[in-house]
Amino acid sequence: MIMVWGNKVKATGLPKFLSGAVMIPFTKIVFPYYYLFIIAIAALVGIAFGCLLSNLPMGGMYHQELWTAFMDKNSEFYHSYGHVLANGGLLDFFYIGVKTSLYPCLIFLGVGAMTDFGP
């Protein structure tokens, strides 16, 4: 049964098309197109969403007064991440990851895991 399908595939000319000189222009045209218009746009959607979130007025996602109290040595909430987590919004939560340098560690951990175990 496998030989029958193998012969039918060979009869279509597809193996000849995908090998040799015909495949080189294909890779030079289709793969960059795929990257530029599919992969790159998908990556930019997340960036655009973050830009929109951070610029929404009065969205309640970021609270400057929490971070002012967080940095004030005379405040009862000096370096109190729990207070920020309990009363903050989405961007306050993300800022904790930036402030504590958690994101580079997670990125290196993810890259290392992908290197060891594959994507």
VOTIPA-975642 format. One record per residue: chain; residue number from 1; x, y, z of N, C-alpha, C in turn; residue in three letters. Coordinates in pm, whole numbers, plus 50000, padded with zeros to 5 digits. Atoms other than C-alpha are relative to their C-alpha. Layout:
BEGIN
+-------+-----+-------+-------+-------+-------+-------+-------+-------+-------+-------+------+
: kette :  nr :  n_px :  n_py :  n_pz : ca_px : ca_py : ca_pz :  c_px :  c_py :  c_pz : rest :
+-------+-----+-------+-------+-------+-------+-------+-------+-------+-------+-------+------+
:     A : NUM :     X :     Y :     Z :     X :     Y :     Z :     X :     Y :     Z :  ALA :
...
+-------+-----+-------+-------+-------+-------+-------+-------+-------+-------+-------+------+
***
This chain:
BEGIN
+-------+-----+-------+-------+-------+-------+-------+-------+-------+-------+-------+------+
: kette :  nr :  n_px :  n_py :  n_pz : ca_px : ca_py : ca_pz :  c_px :  c_py :  c_pz : rest :
+-------+-----+-------+-------+-------+-------+-------+-------+-------+-------+-------+------+
:     A :   1 : 50082 : 49881 : 50000 : 50000 : 50000 : 50000 : 50087 : 50126 : 50000 :  MET :
:     A :   2 : 49912 : 49884 : 49994 : 50283 : 50238 : 50085 : 50068 : 50024 : 49866 :  ILE :
:     A :   3 : 49935 : 49985 : 50130 : 50453 : 50170 : 49753 : 49905 : 50061 : 49897 :  MET :
:     A :   4 : 50098 : 49944 : 50094 : 50133 : 50254 : 49566 : 49991 : 50151 : 50019 :  VAL :
:     A :   5 : 50007 : 49856 : 49974 : 50107 : 50594 : 49737 : 50132 : 50068 : 49967 :  TRP :
:     A :   6 : 49870 : 49944 : 50036 : 50481 : 50650 : 49693 : 50013 : 50021 : 49851 :  GLY :
:     A :   7 : 49996 : 49986 : 50146 : 50450 : 50591 : 49320 : 49908 : 50112 : 49953 :  ASN :
:     A :   8 : 50092 : 49893 : 50039 : 50152 : 50826 : 49299 : 50060 : 50137 : 50031 :  LYS :
:     A :   9 : 49935 : 49873 : 49966 : 50347 : 51101 : 49475 : 50110 : 50030 : 49900 :  VAL :
:     A :  10 : 49894 : 49980 : 50099 : 50641 : 51052 : 49238 : 49942 : 50039 : 49865 :  LYS :
:     A :  11 : 50062 : 49970 : 50129 : 50405 : 51069 : 48942 : 49950 : 50144 : 49992 :  ALA :
:     A :  12 : 50050 : 49863 : 50003 : 50281 : 51415 : 49045 : 50108 : 50101 : 49965 :  THR :
:     A :  13 : 49892 : 49906 : 50027 : 50622 : 51573 : 49000 : 50036 : 50086 : 50119 :  GLY :
:     A :  14 : 49973 : 49922 : 49880 : 50619 : 51717 : 49351 : 50142 : 49981 : 50053 :  LEU :
:     A :  15 : 49862 : 50015 : 49954 : 50953 : 51561 : 49453 : 50100 : 50075 : 49913 :  PRO :
:     A :  16 : 49910 : 49925 : 50088 : 51121 : 51717 : 49148 : 49987 : 50150 : 50025 :  LYS :
:     A :  17 : 50022 : 49858 : 49974 : 50964 : 52052 : 49228 : 50068 : 50045 : 50128 :  PHE :
:     A :  18 : 49947 : 49962 : 49870 : 51081 : 52053 : 49588 : 50149 : 49974 : 50015 :  LEU :
:     A :  19 : 49856 : 50023 : 49993 : 51440 : 51961 : 49507 : 50068 : 50079 : 49890 :  SER :
:     A :  20 : 49920 : 49936 : 50103 : 51712 : 52137 : 49318 : 49978 : 50149 : 49989 :  GLY :
:     A :  21 : 49996 : 49856 : 50025 : 51707 : 52480 : 49159 : 49864 : 50067 : 50018 :  ALA :
:     A :  22 : 50133 : 49940 : 49985 : 51332 : 52532 : 49186 : 49975 : 50041 : 50145 :  VAL :
:     A :  23 : 50026 : 49975 : 49858 : 51337 : 52525 : 49566 : 50072 : 50125 : 50051 :  MET :
:     A :  24 : 49923 : 49886 : 49952 : 51596 : 52803 : 49602 : 49920 : 50130 : 49991 :  ILE :
:     A :  25 : 50083 : 49878 : 50001 : 51373 : 53089 : 49479 : 49880 : 49989 : 50093 :  PRO :
:     A :  26 : 50113 : 50021 : 49910 : 51088 : 52938 : 49678 : 50039 : 50039 : 50143 :  PHE :
:     A :  27 : 49957 : 49966 : 49864 : 51287 : 52969 : 50001 : 50035 : 50148 : 50013 :  THR :
:     A :  28 : 49964 : 49858 : 49993 : 51402 : 53320 : 49912 : 49878 : 50092 : 49994 :  LYS :
:     A :  29 : 50121 : 49918 : 50012 : 51049 : 53443 : 49844 : 49898 : 49967 : 50109 :  ILE :
:     A :  30 : 50109 : 50038 : 49911 : 50809 : 53246 : 50060 : 50039 : 50011 : 50147 :  VAL :
:     A :  31 : 49962 : 49997 : 49859 : 51003 : 53215 : 50387 : 50012 : 50142 : 50055 :  PHE :
:     A :  32 : 50000 : 49862 : 49947 : 51081 : 53589 : 50425 : 49859 : 50060 : 50006 :  PRO :
:     A :  33 : 50138 : 49953 : 49996 : 50720 : 53666 : 50335 : 49928 : 49945 : 50122 :  TYR :
:     A :  34 : 50063 : 50062 : 49884 : 50603 : 53422 : 50598 : 50045 : 50067 : 50129 :  TYR :
:     A :  35 : 49950 : 49938 : 49877 : 50829 : 53577 : 50861 : 49948 : 50143 : 50014 :  TYR :
:     A :  36 : 50033 : 49858 : 49989 : 50757 : 53940 : 50780 : 49851 : 50026 : 50019 :  LEU :
:     A :  37 : 50142 : 49969 : 49997 : 50383 : 53917 : 50740 : 49918 : 49912 : 50093 :  PHE :
:     A :  38 : 50075 : 50086 : 49909 : 50283 : 53637 : 50973 : 50062 : 50003 : 50140 :  ILE :
:     A :  39 : 49934 : 50011 : 49870 : 50536 : 53589 : 51253 : 50022 : 50138 : 50063 :  ILE :
:     A :  40 : 49970 : 49868 : 49944 : 50641 : 53953 : 51295 : 49873 : 50073 : 50042 :  ALA :
:     A :  41 : 50126 : 49934 : 49965 : 50283 : 54078 : 51295 : 49943 : 49938 : 50128 :  ILE :
:     A :  42 : 50050 : 50065 : 49879 : 50188 : 53820 : 51556 : 50077 : 50047 : 50123 :  ALA :
:     A :  43 : 49921 : 49949 : 49888 : 50475 : 53943 : 51776 : 49963 : 50144 : 50033 :  ALA :
:     A :  44 : 50032 : 49859 : 49978 : 50375 : 54306 : 51730 : 49863 : 50020 : 50062 :  LEU :
:     A :  45 : 50133 : 49987 : 49941 : 50017 : 54242 : 51839 : 50011 : 50012 : 50152 :  VAL :
:     A :  46 : 49981 : 49992 : 49856 : 50133 : 54183 : 52197 : 50059 : 50133 : 50043 :  GLY :
:     A :  47 : 49940 : 49870 : 49968 : 50346 : 54497 : 52194 : 49895 : 50110 : 49988 :  ILE :
:     A :  48 : 50104 : 49898 : 50018 : 50057 : 54705 : 52060 : 49897 : 49993 : 50112 :  ALA :
:     A :  49 : 50096 : 50016 : 49891 : 49823 : 54561 : 52323 : 50055 : 50061 : 50129 :  PHE :
:     A :  50 : 49937 : 49941 : 49882 : 50069 : 54659 : 52597 : 50003 : 50152 : 49993 :  GLY :
:     A :  51 : 50002 : 49854 : 50015 : 50096 : 55012 : 52456 : 49861 : 50056 : 50025 :  CYS :
:     A :  52 : 50137 : 49953 : 49977 : 49720 : 55047 : 52454 : 49963 : 49993 : 50148 :  LEU :
:     A :  53 : 50032 : 50014 : 49858 : 49690 : 54918 : 52810 : 50066 : 50108 : 50083 :  LEU :
:     A :  54 : 49928 : 49904 : 49917 : 49953 : 55154 : 52945 : 49953 : 50143 : 49977 :  SER :
:     A :  55 : 50044 : 49864 : 50029 : 49795 : 55459 : 52784 : 49852 : 50025 : 50024 :  ASN :
:     A :  56 : 50141 : 49978 : 49969 : 49436 : 55409 : 52894 : 49988 : 50094 : 50120 :  LEU :
:     A :  57 : 50015 : 49910 : 49886 : 49337 : 55703 : 53114 : 49900 : 49944 : 50101 :  PRO :
:     A :  58 : 50088 : 50039 : 49890 : 49181 : 55622 : 53449 : 49954 : 49855 : 49989 :  MET :
:     A :  59 : 50035 : 50141 : 50014 : 49186 : 55252 : 53376 : 50016 : 49924 : 50131 :  GLY :
:     A :  60 : 49980 : 50066 : 49872 : 49289 : 55169 : 53731 : 50101 : 49886 : 49993 :  GLY :
:     A :  61 : 49903 : 50108 : 50014 : 49573 : 54951 : 53609 : 50134 : 50035 : 50063 :  MET :
:     A :  62 : 49874 : 49957 : 49941 : 49861 : 55157 : 53745 : 49969 : 50107 : 50104 :  TYR :
:     A :  63 : 50027 : 49908 : 49890 : 49864 : 55344 : 54075 : 50133 : 50060 : 50046 :  HIS :
:     A :  64 : 49874 : 49934 : 49965 : 50147 : 55594 : 54116 : 50013 : 50019 : 50151 :  GLN :
:     A :  65 : 49992 : 49976 : 49855 : 50058 : 55659 : 54481 : 50050 : 49876 : 50075 :  GLU :
:     A :  66 : 49947 : 50122 : 49935 : 50134 : 55295 : 54569 : 50152 : 49996 : 49991 :  LEU :
:     A :  67 : 49855 : 50005 : 50017 : 50483 : 55325 : 54427 : 50070 : 50115 : 50072 :  TRP :
:     A :  68 : 49943 : 49891 : 49920 : 50540 : 55661 : 54596 : 50013 : 49955 : 50146 :  THR :
:     A :  69 : 49993 : 50053 : 49863 : 50458 : 55498 : 54932 : 50100 : 49885 : 50009 :  ALA :
:     A :  70 : 49905 : 50112 : 50003 : 50668 : 55196 : 54832 : 50143 : 50051 : 50014 :  PHE :
:     A :  71 : 49863 : 49947 : 49999 : 50978 : 55415 : 54787 : 50027 : 50096 : 50116 :  MET :
:     A :  72 : 49984 : 49906 : 49890 : 50918 : 55648 : 55084 : 50044 : 49926 : 50127 :  ASP :
:     A :  73 : 49947 : 50070 : 49883 : 51133 : 55540 : 55381 : 49917 : 50024 : 50126 :  LYS :
:     A :  74 : 50083 : 49970 : 49883 : 50893 : 55702 : 55629 : 49862 : 49937 : 49993 :  ASN :
:     A :  75 : 50133 : 50059 : 50018 : 50590 : 55518 : 55494 : 49994 : 49862 : 50066 :  SER :
:     A :  76 : 50017 : 50134 : 49942 : 50448 : 55208 : 55660 : 50004 : 49892 : 49891 :  GLU :
:     A :  77 : 49998 : 50095 : 50112 : 50444 : 55046 : 55314 : 50133 : 50003 : 49926 :  PHE :
:     A :  78 : 49868 : 49994 : 50063 : 50816 : 55095 : 55247 : 50043 : 49859 : 49958 :  TYR :
:     A :  79 : 49961 : 50128 : 50061 : 50920 : 54809 : 55015 : 49903 : 49887 : 50036 :  HIS :
:     A :  80 : 50103 : 50100 : 49971 : 50593 : 54627 : 55080 : 49934 : 49957 : 49869 :  SER :
:     A :  81 : 50059 : 50052 : 50124 : 50519 : 54422 : 54770 : 49859 : 49946 : 50025 :  TYR :
:     A :  82 : 50133 : 50051 : 49967 : 50220 : 54269 : 54947 : 49894 : 50107 : 49991 :  GLY :
:     A :  83 : 50095 : 49888 : 50008 : 50054 : 54609 : 54976 : 49970 : 50035 : 49854 :  HIS :
:     A :  84 : 50020 : 49969 : 50142 : 50107 : 54674 : 54605 : 49917 : 49891 : 49934 :  VAL :
:     A :  85 : 50077 : 50110 : 50059 : 49974 : 54329 : 54512 : 49855 : 50003 : 50044 :  LEU :
:     A :  86 : 50137 : 50000 : 49949 : 49667 : 54369 : 54731 : 49918 : 50116 : 49944 :  ALA :
:     A :  87 : 50075 : 49881 : 50040 : 49573 : 54718 : 54611 : 50029 : 50047 : 49859 :  ASN :
:     A :  88 : 49959 : 49954 : 50132 : 49737 : 54748 : 54271 : 49920 : 49940 : 49887 :  GLY :
:     A :  89 : 50066 : 50049 : 50120 : 49624 : 54686 : 53918 : 50094 : 49911 : 49920 :  GLY :
:     A :  90 : 49926 : 50090 : 50087 : 49756 : 54483 : 53627 : 50141 : 50051 : 49974 :  LEU :
:     A :  91 : 49868 : 49946 : 50030 : 50043 : 54715 : 53538 : 50087 : 50010 : 50125 :  LEU :
:     A :  92 : 49923 : 50004 : 49875 : 50146 : 54740 : 53904 : 50061 : 49861 : 50019 :  ASP :
:     A :  93 : 49952 : 50138 : 49988 : 50177 : 54362 : 53905 : 50116 : 49975 : 49903 :  PHE :
:     A :  94 : 49891 : 50016 : 50097 : 50389 : 54369 : 53588 : 50124 : 50078 : 50041 :  PHE :
:     A :  95 : 49886 : 49918 : 49959 : 50605 : 54647 : 53731 : 50080 : 49934 : 50111 :  TYR :
:     A :  96 : 49927 : 50074 : 49896 : 50694 : 54426 : 54028 : 50102 : 49908 : 49934 :  ILE :
:     A :  97 : 49906 : 50086 : 50073 : 50851 : 54184 : 53780 : 50117 : 50078 : 49943 :  GLY :
:     A :  98 : 49892 : 49915 : 50050 : 51051 : 54470 : 53630 : 50089 : 50045 : 50115 :  VAL :
:     A :  99 : 49927 : 49947 : 49885 : 51151 : 54612 : 53969 : 50089 : 49895 : 50065 :  LYS :
:     A : 100 : 49924 : 50106 : 49935 : 51269 : 54277 : 54106 : 50091 : 49924 : 49904 :  THR :
:     A : 101 : 49920 : 50067 : 50104 : 51445 : 54176 : 53779 : 49961 : 49853 : 49985 :  SER :
:     A : 102 : 50050 : 50136 : 50014 : 51229 : 53866 : 53761 : 49992 : 49957 : 49854 :  LEU :
:     A : 103 : 50021 : 50037 : 50140 : 51167 : 53879 : 53386 : 50125 : 49950 : 49930 :  TYR :
:     A : 104 : 49881 : 50060 : 50063 : 51529 : 53831 : 53271 : 50028 : 49858 : 50048 :  PRO :
:     A : 105 : 49980 : 50136 : 49949 : 51553 : 53527 : 53498 : 49904 : 49902 : 49933 :  CYS :
:     A : 106 : 50098 : 50087 : 50066 : 51234 : 53382 : 53349 : 50034 : 49979 : 49853 :  LEU :
:     A : 107 : 49962 : 50015 : 50140 : 51358 : 53450 : 52996 : 50115 : 49902 : 49987 :  ILE :
:     A : 108 : 49887 : 50093 : 50007 : 51690 : 53274 : 53058 : 49959 : 49859 : 50039 :  PHE :
:     A : 109 : 50049 : 50132 : 49963 : 51509 : 52989 : 53229 : 49925 : 49936 : 49883 :  LEU :
:     A : 110 : 50073 : 50051 : 50116 : 51278 : 52952 : 52929 : 50090 : 49963 : 49885 :  GLY :
:     A : 111 : 49906 : 50031 : 50108 : 51563 : 52967 : 52678 : 50080 : 49875 : 50034 :  VAL :
:     A : 112 : 49926 : 50120 : 49958 : 51758 : 52710 : 52879 : 49916 : 49875 : 49990 :  GLY :
:     A : 113 : 50088 : 50117 : 50010 : 51460 : 52479 : 52898 : 49976 : 49962 : 49855 :  ALA :
:     A : 114 : 50019 : 50031 : 50141 : 51404 : 52509 : 52524 : 50126 : 49939 : 49940 :  MET :
:     A : 115 : 49875 : 50058 : 50049 : 51772 : 52432 : 52464 : 50012 : 49855 : 50044 :  THR :
:     A : 116 : 49987 : 50136 : 49948 : 51760 : 52124 : 52684 : 49894 : 49905 : 49947 :  ASP :
:     A : 117 : 50112 : 50088 : 50030 : 51419 : 51987 : 52595 : 49936 : 50023 : 49865 :  PHE :
:     A : 118 : 50062 : 49970 : 50129 : 51330 : 52144 : 52260 : 49876 : 50084 : 50017 :  GLY :
:     A : 119 : 50118 : 49913 : 49988 : 51049 : 52391 : 52185 : 49871 : 49921 : 50004 :  PRO :
+-------+-----+-------+-------+-------+-------+-------+-------+-------+-------+-------+------+
***
